Amino acid sequence: LEALQTGLAKADSIIKESKNAGIKIVTFNNKNYPSRLKEIESPPAVLYFKGKGINKIHRKALGCVGTRNITKFGINAIN
């Protein structure tokens, strides 16, 4: 029970921090989760994004993985 409470507290903290930073969260079961992404072998359970909205993604899409310590090259590549 303690582990569950700890996990829920951490999730609540992530939600609050994301909201304060203007970051939106979409879970796998959310209607806005990209249908094409659901088709891959191991789709992420949660997506974080900023901008107009994840449901604006059409035929072409770009994903950036591992951006916690993004390099200057990575920043230039996605811009």
C-alpha positions as CSV (number, residue, x, y, z in Angstrom):
1,L,0.0,0.0,0.0
2,E,2.9,2.4,0.8
3,A,4.4,1.8,-2.6
4,L,1.1,2.6,-4.3
5,Q,0.7,5.8,-2.3
6,T,4.3,6.8,-3.2
7,G,3.6,6.1,-6.9
8,L,0.4,8.1,-6.8
9,A,2.1,11.0,-5.1
10,K,4.9,11.0,-7.7
11,A,2.3,10.9,-10.5
12,D,0.5,13.8,-9.0
13,S,3.7,15.8,-8.7
14,I,4.5,15.2,-12.4
15,I,1.0,16.3,-13.4
16,K,1.3,19.5,-11.4
17,E,4.8,20.3,-12.6
18,S,3.8,19.7,-16.2
19,K,0.7,21.9,-15.9
20,N,2.8,24.7,-14.4
21,A,5.3,24.4,-17.3
22,G,2.5,24.5,-20.0
23,I,3.2,20.8,-20.8
24,K,0.1,18.7,-21.8
25,I,-0.1,15.0,-21.1
26,V,-1.9,12.4,-23.2
27,T,-2.2,8.8,-22.1
28,F,-2.6,5.8,-24.4
29,N,-6.4,5.5,-23.7
30,N,-7.0,9.2,-24.4
31,K,-9.0,10.0,-27.6
32,N,-6.2,12.4,-28.6
33,Y,-3.4,9.8,-28.5
34,P,-2.2,9.4,-32.1
35,S,-3.7,6.3,-33.7
36,R,-0.6,5.7,-35.8
37,L,1.5,5.6,-32.7
38,K,-0.7,2.9,-31.2
39,E,0.3,0.6,-34.1
40,I,4.0,0.4,-33.2
41,E,5.3,-2.6,-31.2
42,S,5.8,-0.8,-27.9
43,P,4.0,2.5,-27.9
44,P,4.6,4.9,-25.0
45,A,1.9,4.9,-22.3
46,V,2.2,8.6,-21.9
47,L,3.1,11.5,-24.2
48,Y,4.1,15.0,-23.1
49,F,3.8,17.9,-25.5
50,K,3.7,21.6,-25.9
51,G,2.1,23.6,-28.7
52,K,-1.1,23.5,-30.7
53,G,-2.0,20.0,-29.7
54,I,-1.1,16.5,-30.3
55,N,-4.2,15.9,-32.4
56,K,-2.8,18.2,-35.0
57,I,-0.4,15.6,-36.2
58,H,-1.2,14.4,-39.7
59,R,0.6,12.2,-42.2
60,K,4.1,13.3,-41.3
61,A,5.2,13.2,-37.7
62,L,8.5,13.6,-35.8
63,G,9.2,12.2,-32.4
64,C,12.2,13.0,-30.3
65,V,13.3,10.4,-27.8
66,G,15.7,10.9,-24.9
67,T,15.5,14.7,-24.7
68,R,16.4,15.1,-21.0
69,N,20.0,15.8,-21.9
70,I,19.5,17.0,-25.5
71,T,22.6,18.2,-27.4
72,K,22.9,21.3,-29.6
73,F,22.8,18.9,-32.6
74,G,19.5,17.4,-31.4
75,I,18.0,20.8,-30.9
76,N,19.0,21.9,-34.4
77,A,17.8,18.6,-35.9
78,I,14.3,19.0,-34.6
79,N,13.9,22.7,-35.5
